[in-house]
Amino acid sequence: MESLDFEIKTEKENAGLGRFIIEPLPEGYGVTLGTALRRVLLSSLPGAAVAEVHIQGVTHPFTTVKGVREDVVELLLNLKKVRFTLRGDGPFEGTLDAKGKKAVTAGDIKISSEVVIANPDLKIATLTDKDSKLSLSLIVEKGVGYKPSEERERGRIGVIPLDSIFSPVVKVSFWTEGARVGRKTNFERLILEITTDETLKPSRALGQAAEILRNHLERIAASFPPAKVSAQPKAAAEKPKKKTKKRASPKKKDASKGAR
């Protein structure tokens, strides 16, 4: 199959949304590439999330904290929405201590300088009076995809493990349109729209997904190398020529014999 010199254009991009166009592609390749990239973008990119939480005075999630409007389940759901960018491998421990009548946000979390909170304005809890108090600690770790709380170590009193969504990609959609190359119209363009949590730019997410796919495909290709084709085909072997026996020339009669 003849390979096309396709190009990738960025139609628009900001911190959390990007639209990219790949064209021209052979007919059918838009869906092939779009499906593969979408799956990798949603499942295989590394990110960071809260892994476990310890709230002072709380031993299980089905309870409340005095002076806090939200119950513990809602608190945990809000903490799961906090997005982080890690400059180190981690895990990292953070703390949150709040007092008085106020709204508590993700920006109130105290954590290592190697951790950046991407959405510091996210509301976590509401303290309802001047005597209200909320004190908790949490662990932030790096991971890929999704990790359910059931897979985490249990047994430590007061520590609540969380389901962690590590993927920085929130949504991926794609579609194809017809494309033209010269007079040929049997080509197509692939349009990819990527939404992230703003911890990773959409263009970088696309590049990482393509790199992951390439690494896997290269290993498959290396396992089945193409057959070698010689540059010049061997000339057909010449058939040996049959040797022909020379016929003996007839002997001349001696004229002197018989002459009387």
Backbone bond lengths (Angstrom), bond angles and torsions (degrees), N, CA, C in turn:
res aa  C-N    CA-C-N  psi(-1)  N-CA   C-N-CA  omega(-1)  CA-C   N-CA-C  phi
1 M - - - 1.470 - - 1.526 109.71 -
2 E 1.302 116.55 131.60 1.463 121.25 -179.57 1.533 110.14 -71.95
3 S 1.358 116.08 127.02 1.465 120.25 -179.74 1.522 110.10 -81.93
4 L 1.336 115.36 141.01 1.458 121.21 -179.36 1.518 110.47 -98.96
5 D 1.301 116.01 146.59 1.460 121.04 176.96 1.527 107.94 -86.90
6 F 1.346 116.18 76.78 1.466 119.55 -177.77 1.524 110.20 -81.96
7 E 1.321 116.04 163.20 1.460 121.02 179.42 1.525 110.06 -130.88
8 I 1.330 115.20 159.60 1.463 122.20 -178.96 1.523 108.53 -116.41
9 K 1.318 116.57 123.81 1.463 121.52 -179.79 1.532 109.95 -114.89
10 T 1.318 115.79 142.17 1.465 121.26 173.55 1.522 107.77 -96.22
11 E 1.328 116.33 108.90 1.462 120.14 -178.90 1.523 111.15 -75.61
12 K 1.350 116.07 -40.85 1.470 120.79 175.20 1.521 108.37 -160.63
13 E 1.331 116.01 152.82 1.462 119.75 177.75 1.521 110.42 -162.04
14 N 1.338 114.95 137.33 1.460 121.74 168.42 1.524 107.47 -134.45
15 A 1.320 118.21 -163.50 1.466 120.65 -174.26 1.520 113.24 -61.42
16 G 1.349 116.74 -30.81 1.457 118.40 -174.08 1.511 116.24 -126.51
17 L 1.339 118.63 0.40 1.463 120.61 -178.32 1.516 110.15 -142.98
18 G 1.324 115.99 132.00 1.459 120.36 178.09 1.517 110.94 -141.89
19 R 1.338 115.85 144.53 1.462 120.94 175.58 1.523 108.09 -125.51
20 F 1.342 115.61 128.64 1.458 121.18 -173.88 1.527 109.66 -128.63
21 I 1.336 115.42 143.99 1.461 121.81 -178.98 1.520 108.58 -119.82
22 I 1.339 116.31 128.91 1.461 122.53 177.79 1.525 107.18 -118.54
23 E 1.340 116.69 119.36 1.467 121.25 -178.48 1.527 110.77 -160.87
24 P 1.365 116.71 160.48 1.461 128.41 -11.33 1.528 110.39 -83.93
25 L 1.322 115.45 148.79 1.460 121.56 179.30 1.526 109.32 -122.04
26 P 1.333 117.80 149.82 1.465 119.30 174.25 1.524 110.46 -59.78
27 E 1.293 116.00 152.18 1.457 120.97 -178.02 1.531 110.74 -56.64
28 G 1.336 116.92 127.69 1.461 121.84 -179.71 1.512 114.37 96.97
29 Y 1.326 117.36 -19.76 1.463 120.36 -177.40 1.527 112.54 -76.86
30 G 1.316 118.24 -19.63 1.457 120.53 177.40 1.522 111.25 -62.70
31 V 1.324 116.49 -47.42 1.466 120.92 178.52 1.526 110.40 -68.01
32 T 1.333 116.74 -39.03 1.471 120.60 179.91 1.523 110.97 -60.14
33 L 1.327 116.96 -51.41 1.463 120.65 -179.65 1.526 111.66 -70.44
34 G 1.324 116.79 -41.21 1.459 120.32 -178.38 1.519 112.59 -61.41
35 T 1.329 117.05 -43.18 1.466 120.85 179.81 1.524 111.19 -64.35
36 A 1.335 116.51 -45.72 1.467 120.29 -178.66 1.528 111.36 -63.94
37 L 1.329 116.85 -45.74 1.465 120.28 -179.37 1.527 111.30 -65.08
38 R 1.316 117.04 -40.19 1.469 120.29 -179.38 1.529 110.92 -61.92
39 R 1.319 116.72 -44.70 1.469 120.07 -179.07 1.523 111.53 -62.36
40 V 1.329 116.52 -43.45 1.467 120.03 -179.11 1.524 110.56 -68.79
41 L 1.320 117.47 -41.46 1.466 121.15 179.67 1.526 111.88 -58.91
42 L 1.316 117.07 -39.86 1.464 120.64 -175.76 1.526 113.51 -82.80
43 S 1.328 117.54 -22.79 1.468 118.69 -170.44 1.517 115.94 -119.14
44 S 1.328 119.16 -17.82 1.465 118.90 -165.43 1.519 116.08 -123.72
45 L 1.328 119.13 4.57 1.461 119.84 179.50 1.528 110.34 -91.28
46 P 1.324 117.82 139.17 1.466 120.59 -179.30 1.523 112.25 -74.17
47 G 1.337 115.34 150.73 1.459 121.81 177.16 1.517 109.44 -158.33
48 A 1.331 116.88 -167.14 1.468 121.63 -178.61 1.519 109.75 -136.30
49 A 1.332 115.62 149.25 1.468 120.88 -179.35 1.523 109.72 -158.36
50 V 1.342 115.11 165.14 1.468 120.73 175.70 1.526 108.33 -72.48
51 A 1.330 116.29 128.92 1.461 121.34 -178.32 1.522 112.48 -97.59
52 E 1.331 117.24 -38.00 1.459 120.98 -179.10 1.518 110.66 -155.17
53 V 1.330 115.98 156.98 1.466 122.21 -175.20 1.529 109.37 -136.25
54 H 1.320 115.45 142.95 1.469 121.15 171.07 1.524 107.42 -125.76
55 I 1.327 117.19 116.48 1.466 122.99 179.81 1.525 108.14 -105.21
56 Q 1.312 115.44 127.15 1.467 119.76 -177.70 1.527 110.85 -59.97
57 G 1.348 115.71 127.80 1.456 121.13 179.30 1.509 114.74 85.03
58 V 1.339 117.62 3.11 1.465 121.59 -178.01 1.528 109.22 -118.30
59 T 1.329 117.02 130.17 1.465 121.34 179.50 1.525 113.32 -110.36
60 H 1.332 117.25 -15.68 1.467 120.75 178.11 1.531 108.20 -152.40
61 P 1.336 117.54 159.99 1.475 119.88 -173.08 1.521 115.51 -73.40
62 F 1.329 118.78 -16.42 1.470 120.32 -174.10 1.522 110.64 -94.42
63 T 1.323 114.85 61.66 1.458 120.90 -179.70 1.521 108.86 -152.60
64 T 1.337 116.90 -171.80 1.464 121.83 179.51 1.522 109.71 -130.64
65 V 1.334 114.61 165.14 1.461 121.36 175.44 1.523 107.08 -113.80
66 K 1.314 117.15 129.41 1.459 121.47 -177.83 1.528 110.90 -60.25
67 G 1.335 116.05 130.08 1.451 121.29 178.75 1.513 114.87 84.11
68 V 1.345 117.04 3.60 1.473 121.47 178.73 1.525 108.39 -114.44
69 R 1.323 116.96 126.32 1.466 121.25 -175.71 1.528 111.10 -64.42
70 E 1.304 117.50 -42.40 1.464 121.38 -177.73 1.534 110.59 -78.97
71 D 1.346 116.17 143.63 1.463 117.88 173.39 1.529 108.90 -79.16
72 V 1.325 116.38 175.12 1.467 120.05 -173.90 1.527 111.70 -65.01
73 V 1.322 117.98 -37.63 1.469 120.32 178.85 1.524 110.53 -59.35
74 E 1.334 116.82 -44.04 1.467 120.71 179.33 1.523 111.24 -67.26
75 L 1.334 116.93 -36.69 1.468 120.48 176.13 1.525 110.80 -59.58
76 L 1.326 115.66 -45.42 1.465 120.51 -178.95 1.528 111.26 -65.14
77 L 1.321 116.55 -40.32 1.470 119.91 177.88 1.526 110.94 -61.68
78 N 1.324 117.08 -39.84 1.462 120.64 178.45 1.530 111.55 -67.09
79 L 1.328 117.08 -38.67 1.467 120.45 178.93 1.528 111.22 -66.15
80 K 1.321 117.00 -32.17 1.470 120.44 177.94 1.523 111.69 -67.29
81 K 1.339 117.08 -21.96 1.469 120.83 -179.62 1.528 112.94 -83.05
82 V 1.324 117.60 -11.55 1.469 120.32 -179.90 1.526 108.55 -70.55
83 R 1.343 116.18 129.86 1.464 121.21 -177.24 1.525 109.74 -109.20
84 F 1.327 114.84 140.41 1.458 121.10 -174.70 1.522 110.75 -127.83
85 T 1.339 114.81 151.08 1.459 122.42 167.50 1.521 106.96 -117.68
86 L 1.334 116.48 124.42 1.460 120.98 -177.95 1.519 110.60 -101.76
87 R 1.332 116.22 135.00 1.460 121.27 175.02 1.527 111.19 -99.55
88 G 1.316 115.89 -2.32 1.458 122.38 177.11 1.515 109.60 -133.72
89 D 1.337 116.40 -179.59 1.458 120.08 -176.94 1.522 113.03 -79.69
90 G 1.330 117.38 -31.18 1.459 120.05 -179.58 1.524 111.61 74.47
91 P 1.346 118.73 -167.32 1.468 125.93 3.40 1.529 112.83 -72.84
92 F 1.336 115.21 161.91 1.463 121.92 -178.32 1.527 109.47 -122.40
93 E 1.333 115.45 142.57 1.463 120.54 177.98 1.521 109.99 -102.97
94 G 1.324 115.99 134.43 1.458 121.72 177.51 1.518 110.60 -124.34
95 T 1.317 115.79 160.98 1.468 120.84 178.92 1.518 109.79 -133.10
96 L 1.315 115.09 156.44 1.468 121.13 176.14 1.526 107.39 -140.61
97 D 1.317 116.59 121.56 1.466 122.56 177.32 1.525 108.33 -130.34
98 A 1.324 116.23 117.22 1.470 121.11 -178.16 1.522 109.81 -133.09
99 K 1.338 115.31 142.83 1.468 121.63 179.67 1.519 109.76 -136.91
100 G 1.336 115.97 155.46 1.456 120.70 175.48 1.507 113.04 85.07
101 K 1.331 114.57 174.60 1.462 120.81 -178.62 1.525 109.20 -78.55
102 K 1.326 116.89 111.85 1.471 120.48 -175.43 1.522 110.63 -170.67
103 A 1.330 114.27 167.79 1.463 120.92 171.48 1.526 107.97 -95.61
104 V 1.303 116.54 132.38 1.466 122.19 -179.92 1.526 108.18 -99.61
105 T 1.328 116.66 128.79 1.464 121.36 -178.09 1.529 110.56 -119.10
106 A 1.335 115.09 171.53 1.468 120.52 179.33 1.522 111.52 -61.92
107 G 1.327 116.99 -27.78 1.460 120.70 178.82 1.515 113.49 -66.24
108 D 1.332 117.81 -14.44 1.471 121.72 178.28 1.526 112.41 -81.21
109 I 1.324 117.45 -7.46 1.467 120.97 179.23 1.526 109.42 -74.22
110 K 1.316 117.12 128.94 1.461 122.73 176.35 1.524 108.45 -97.83
111 I 1.334 115.90 124.40 1.461 119.97 -175.11 1.520 109.39 -152.68
112 S 1.309 116.93 171.53 1.463 123.01 -177.18 1.528 112.05 -55.32
113 S 1.335 115.69 151.80 1.466 120.87 177.21 1.526 111.67 -68.10
114 E 1.326 117.42 -12.65 1.466 121.41 177.06 1.523 112.25 -81.52
115 V 1.328 116.03 -1.59 1.464 121.33 -179.86 1.524 109.12 -117.84
116 V 1.327 116.58 128.83 1.463 122.21 177.44 1.525 108.30 -113.19
117 I 1.328 116.37 128.51 1.467 121.28 176.92 1.523 108.01 -87.69
118 A 1.327 116.10 117.76 1.465 121.12 -173.39 1.520 113.27 -76.85
119 N 1.327 117.73 -27.21 1.473 121.05 -178.98 1.527 110.38 -126.50
120 P 1.336 118.12 68.91 1.471 121.50 -175.21 1.526 114.15 -64.60
121 D 1.323 118.47 -19.05 1.468 120.87 -179.14 1.527 113.20 -85.55
122 L 1.331 117.17 -2.02 1.464 119.92 -179.61 1.532 110.62 -63.37
123 K 1.323 116.51 127.75 1.467 120.93 -179.41 1.525 110.26 -77.80
124 I 1.335 115.50 130.44 1.457 121.67 179.75 1.522 111.51 -104.89
125 A 1.335 117.02 -42.95 1.469 120.35 -177.37 1.520 110.14 -156.55
126 T 1.338 115.26 165.35 1.465 122.42 176.73 1.524 108.94 -124.82
127 L 1.330 116.66 117.65 1.466 120.95 175.49 1.525 107.79 -87.43
128 T 1.329 116.67 128.29 1.466 120.83 -166.34 1.527 115.43 -91.76
129 D 1.346 119.69 -18.06 1.467 119.90 179.03 1.520 110.31 -148.64
130 K 1.331 115.44 175.33 1.466 120.30 -173.23 1.527 113.35 -67.57
131 D 1.332 116.82 -20.16 1.465 120.58 179.61 1.534 112.72 -94.77
132 S 1.323 116.56 1.73 1.470 120.00 -178.96 1.525 110.59 -68.17
133 K 1.333 114.77 148.92 1.458 120.24 -179.63 1.525 109.51 -148.88
134 L 1.326 115.64 136.34 1.466 121.28 175.96 1.523 108.16 -133.31
135 S 1.317 115.65 122.21 1.462 120.74 -179.80 1.527 108.67 -133.24
136 L 1.329 116.09 125.03 1.465 119.66 -179.50 1.523 110.55 -150.08
137 S 1.313 115.17 161.36 1.465 122.20 172.34 1.521 107.94 -128.28
138 L 1.311 116.16 154.62 1.462 120.42 -177.99 1.527 110.29 -146.96
139 I 1.320 115.34 159.56 1.463 122.69 176.94 1.523 108.45 -116.38
140 V 1.337 115.77 128.00 1.466 122.13 176.23 1.521 107.76 -109.34
141 E 1.326 116.73 129.73 1.461 120.16 -179.44 1.519 111.10 -135.25
142 K 1.325 114.26 162.76 1.463 121.61 179.60 1.527 109.13 -92.77
143 G 1.328 116.03 146.32 1.457 119.86 178.84 1.516 111.49 -166.64
144 V 1.327 115.38 -175.19 1.464 122.39 -179.57 1.521 108.91 -129.41
145 G 1.333 115.98 135.55 1.456 120.10 175.13 1.513 113.59 69.93
146 Y 1.324 115.53 -126.17 1.472 121.90 -174.29 1.522 109.29 -130.74
147 K 1.334 116.50 137.40 1.466 121.35 177.58 1.522 108.84 -129.88
148 P 1.338 118.19 115.28 1.468 120.48 -179.62 1.521 111.67 -72.78
149 S 1.320 115.67 155.38 1.468 120.72 -178.39 1.524 111.91 -63.81
150 E 1.335 117.51 -26.22 1.470 120.85 -179.01 1.525 112.42 -63.16
151 E 1.332 117.11 -22.61 1.464 120.23 -179.02 1.526 112.57 -85.51
152 R 1.314 117.08 -3.08 1.465 119.85 -178.36 1.530 110.52 -92.98
153 E 1.330 113.52 156.93 1.463 120.16 179.69 1.527 110.16 -65.85
154 R 1.312 115.38 134.44 1.463 120.74 179.33 1.532 110.17 -118.54
155 G 1.328 115.68 170.11 1.456 119.39 175.81 1.513 113.68 117.78
156 R 1.344 117.58 -19.65 1.464 119.22 178.65 1.529 109.17 -81.64
157 I 1.291 116.09 123.80 1.467 121.61 -174.76 1.531 110.67 -64.99
158 G 1.327 115.58 129.76 1.459 121.10 176.67 1.517 115.13 86.27
159 V 1.347 117.81 -10.76 1.469 120.93 179.77 1.525 108.88 -90.40
160 I 1.328 116.28 123.96 1.463 121.67 -177.79 1.526 108.96 -106.96
161 P 1.344 118.96 111.10 1.466 120.90 177.11 1.525 110.57 -74.23
162 L 1.332 116.28 147.03 1.464 121.34 -177.39 1.521 111.18 -118.04
163 D 1.337 115.02 153.61 1.462 120.20 165.78 1.528 106.87 -71.51
164 S 1.322 116.55 128.56 1.472 119.75 -175.41 1.520 111.00 -113.50
165 I 1.323 115.64 127.93 1.466 121.77 173.65 1.524 106.62 -104.70
166 F 1.333 116.18 103.44 1.458 120.83 -175.85 1.530 112.86 -84.25
167 S 1.321 116.91 -27.67 1.463 120.40 -172.10 1.526 112.28 -58.04
168 P 1.340 117.90 127.90 1.463 120.47 176.42 1.530 112.72 -77.89
169 V 1.331 116.58 -9.12 1.468 120.89 -178.98 1.522 109.13 -94.56
170 V 1.315 116.04 124.60 1.464 122.26 -176.42 1.525 111.58 -91.78
171 K 1.337 116.49 -41.14 1.461 120.47 -174.63 1.524 109.54 -153.27
172 V 1.341 115.68 143.02 1.468 121.54 175.30 1.523 108.21 -136.96
173 S 1.309 116.52 128.48 1.465 120.84 173.79 1.523 108.46 -132.22
174 F 1.337 116.07 151.79 1.464 119.66 178.34 1.521 109.47 -149.06
175 W 1.315 115.15 157.46 1.455 121.72 174.82 1.526 108.15 -153.96
176 T 1.320 115.45 166.03 1.463 120.49 -178.41 1.520 110.34 -121.38
177 E 1.320 115.12 153.47 1.459 122.93 175.80 1.522 108.35 -136.19
178 G 1.325 115.70 159.76 1.450 119.80 177.55 1.523 111.28 -69.37
179 A 1.330 116.38 148.80 1.466 121.85 178.73 1.523 108.80 -136.42
180 R 1.325 115.63 159.62 1.465 121.65 -175.74 1.517 109.60 -125.89
181 V 1.318 115.64 137.27 1.464 121.87 173.82 1.523 107.06 -127.03
182 G 1.333 115.78 104.47 1.460 119.19 -175.02 1.516 110.04 63.34
183 R 1.322 116.44 -124.98 1.460 120.33 178.26 1.526 112.31 -90.57
184 K 1.324 116.29 -8.12 1.460 119.66 -178.03 1.534 110.28 -84.52
185 T 1.316 115.38 134.27 1.471 119.93 -177.62 1.529 112.94 -116.43
186 N 1.332 117.37 4.01 1.471 119.58 -177.56 1.532 111.90 -91.09
187 F 1.335 115.80 46.84 1.461 121.83 175.51 1.528 108.57 -124.82
188 E 1.338 116.36 171.33 1.457 119.72 -179.72 1.516 111.25 -146.55
189 R 1.328 114.49 161.63 1.464 121.03 174.55 1.525 108.64 -115.83
190 L 1.331 115.24 146.12 1.456 122.17 178.01 1.518 108.91 -106.48
191 I 1.327 117.17 126.60 1.468 122.06 176.29 1.527 107.98 -109.99
192 L 1.331 116.26 120.88 1.465 122.90 -179.97 1.522 109.45 -112.26
193 E 1.320 117.13 129.89 1.463 121.76 176.08 1.528 108.45 -119.22
194 I 1.334 116.55 119.52 1.462 122.56 -173.23 1.524 109.66 -119.04
195 T 1.340 116.21 128.07 1.465 122.41 175.50 1.520 108.64 -113.74
196 T 1.346 117.26 127.49 1.464 121.44 178.69 1.526 110.24 -117.90
197 D 1.339 115.19 174.45 1.467 120.29 178.27 1.526 112.00 -87.07
198 E 1.335 116.65 12.35 1.466 125.41 177.89 1.533 113.25 76.24
199 T 1.338 118.04 4.66 1.464 119.17 170.68 1.524 110.63 -83.90
200 L 1.327 117.08 -12.88 1.462 123.03 -179.95 1.519 108.71 -144.84
201 K 1.335 116.96 129.86 1.465 120.11 178.60 1.525 109.72 -66.90
202 P 1.332 118.23 144.12 1.460 120.70 -179.68 1.528 113.88 -55.97
203 S 1.340 117.93 -38.00 1.466 120.04 179.94 1.522 111.40 -64.59
204 R 1.327 117.23 -38.51 1.464 120.67 177.62 1.526 110.47 -69.15
205 A 1.322 116.29 -36.63 1.465 119.72 177.10 1.527 110.45 -62.15
206 L 1.341 116.75 -43.15 1.462 120.90 178.77 1.520 110.79 -63.24
207 G 1.328 117.00 -42.36 1.458 120.68 178.49 1.518 112.30 -62.86
208 Q 1.328 117.38 -41.75 1.465 120.89 179.35 1.527 111.14 -65.76
209 A 1.325 116.81 -40.92 1.463 120.48 179.24 1.526 110.94 -63.66
210 A 1.332 116.85 -42.77 1.464 120.61 178.59 1.525 110.93 -63.73
211 E 1.326 117.09 -38.11 1.467 121.35 178.76 1.532 111.04 -64.69
212 I 1.324 117.22 -41.59 1.466 121.02 178.02 1.526 110.47 -62.49
213 L 1.326 116.80 -44.61 1.463 120.56 178.11 1.522 111.17 -62.33
214 R 1.326 116.84 -43.95 1.462 120.73 -178.75 1.528 111.08 -60.94
215 N 1.330 117.15 -43.58 1.464 120.40 -179.60 1.526 111.51 -59.93
216 H 1.331 116.55 -40.56 1.465 119.33 179.43 1.529 111.47 -69.96
217 L 1.324 116.63 -42.49 1.463 119.91 -178.57 1.525 111.72 -68.44
218 E 1.330 117.14 -34.62 1.467 120.25 178.39 1.523 111.02 -64.04
219 R 1.329 117.27 -37.19 1.464 120.14 178.83 1.523 111.05 -67.17
220 I 1.327 116.32 -38.10 1.464 119.40 176.92 1.520 110.14 -65.94
221 A 1.343 116.11 -45.39 1.466 120.13 -179.32 1.524 111.31 -62.13
222 A 1.342 116.84 -37.85 1.465 120.29 -179.81 1.525 111.73 -67.22
223 S 1.326 116.85 -26.04 1.468 120.44 179.92 1.523 112.32 -78.12
224 F 1.313 116.54 -20.64 1.460 120.96 -179.25 1.525 109.53 -131.33
225 P 1.345 117.39 72.55 1.468 119.73 -177.72 1.521 110.76 -64.49
226 P 1.331 117.27 146.31 1.466 120.05 179.65 1.517 111.31 -66.86
227 A 1.333 116.24 151.21 1.462 120.92 179.07 1.523 109.77 -66.62
228 K 1.340 115.24 141.46 1.460 119.62 -179.93 1.526 109.81 -78.67
229 V 1.312 115.02 134.41 1.466 121.18 178.65 1.512 107.85 -114.83
230 S 1.353 116.84 122.27 1.464 120.04 -178.30 1.511 109.96 -67.98
231 A 1.327 115.62 147.67 1.465 120.92 -176.17 1.517 111.64 -65.89
232 Q 1.344 117.07 -41.44 1.457 120.82 -178.98 1.519 109.12 -121.40
233 P 1.316 118.70 124.57 1.462 119.98 179.31 1.519 110.55 -66.72
234 K 1.331 115.44 145.06 1.465 119.41 179.93 1.520 110.10 -66.40
235 A 1.346 114.52 138.79 1.462 119.43 178.82 1.518 109.40 -68.09
236 A 1.304 115.56 143.59 1.460 119.50 -179.97 1.515 109.62 -63.70
237 A 1.318 115.79 136.78 1.476 120.24 -178.46 1.521 109.50 -63.34
238 E 1.322 114.98 132.79 1.462 119.74 -179.29 1.526 110.00 -77.33
239 K 1.301 115.30 135.43 1.455 119.87 178.30 1.529 109.30 -74.15
240 P 1.327 116.36 134.74 1.485 118.32 179.79 1.521 110.74 -63.94
241 K 1.320 114.72 139.82 1.464 119.86 179.88 1.526 110.34 -75.03
242 K 1.312 115.28 139.00 1.464 119.90 177.95 1.528 109.76 -73.43
243 K 1.309 113.46 134.48 1.470 118.42 178.36 1.526 109.28 -80.07
244 T 1.338 116.32 130.42 1.474 121.22 179.54 1.520 109.34 -104.55
245 K 1.313 114.78 132.07 1.474 119.70 179.27 1.525 110.56 -77.68
246 K 1.313 114.23 134.69 1.469 119.24 178.39 1.528 109.78 -77.17
247 R 1.311 114.78 133.37 1.465 119.25 177.35 1.534 110.38 -77.61
248 A 1.314 114.71 136.95 1.496 119.13 179.39 1.516 109.71 -71.93
249 S 1.334 116.76 135.42 1.474 121.05 -179.93 1.524 109.57 -73.85
250 P 1.332 119.93 142.01 1.483 122.94 -177.84 1.527 111.33 -63.23
251 K 1.369 114.25 139.93 1.476 119.20 -179.51 1.533 110.78 -73.23
252 K 1.333 115.85 139.98 1.475 121.03 177.85 1.534 109.83 -80.73
253 K 1.300 116.47 137.03 1.470 120.87 178.41 1.524 110.24 -73.99
254 D 1.326 113.49 138.49 1.479 118.78 178.79 1.528 108.60 -73.14
255 A 1.345 118.33 117.17 1.481 123.11 -175.41 1.508 112.14 -68.88
256 S 1.368 113.31 -23.41 1.467 115.68 -176.97 1.509 111.33 -73.40
257 K 1.324 116.02 -25.50 1.448 119.10 179.59 1.517 109.29 -75.22
258 G 1.214 114.04 135.38 1.468 119.28 177.67 1.502 112.70 87.41
259 A 1.378 117.10 -6.34 1.464 117.54 178.44 1.510 107.58 -84.69
260 R 1.145 118.20 122.15 1.447 123.37 -176.96 1.484 109.96 -99.84
